[in-house]
Amino acid sequence: MIDHVSVAVSDLERSARFYEMALAPLGVSRLVTRPGTIGLGKSYPEFWINHRADMAKVPPGSGAHVCLRAKSADEVDAFHAAALEAGGLSDGAPGLRPHDRVRYYAAFVIDPDGNRIEAVTFPPDAQT
C-alpha cells in the first residue's frame, strides 16, 4: 500500500549517520544520495530523509511516527541499541506488546530531530 515514506531533518549528514547506524540491523542501507535528500532501503529507497534548513525540532507528542518491519525480536533489539549508540533517545525499550487484536514485539526511538521511529516484528506465540 505505501511505496515510501520520508522525514524532514535539520542536518542531513548528522541524520544520515544516525539512520545508517540505526537501520543497519534491519538490513537497510543508503541507496541514493541527491542534493538535500538521502534514500535508504533494502533493494530500493523506501525511507527518505530530506533536509529542511529552517526546521524546528519535532515537538514531543506531535504524532510524527514511522514504523519499520524487523524479521525478529533480535533485529528489534539491535535496532534499539544501534539507534541509542548513534545518538537517538529511547521512547520505549524493546519488548512484547500484547494487545487485544495482535501480539507484537517492538522498540521506539527518537531521532536527533524528534521524529519517532519504531521497529516491529510479530513473533510466533512460542517466541519471546
Buried (B, 14 or more C-beta within 10 A) or exposed (E): EEEEEBBBBBBBEBBBBBBBBBBBBBEBEBBEEEEEBBBBBEEEBBBBBBBBEEBEEBEEEEEBEEBBEBEEBBBBBBBBBBBBEBBBEBBBEBBEEEEEEEBBBBBBBBBBBBBBBBBBBEBEEEEB
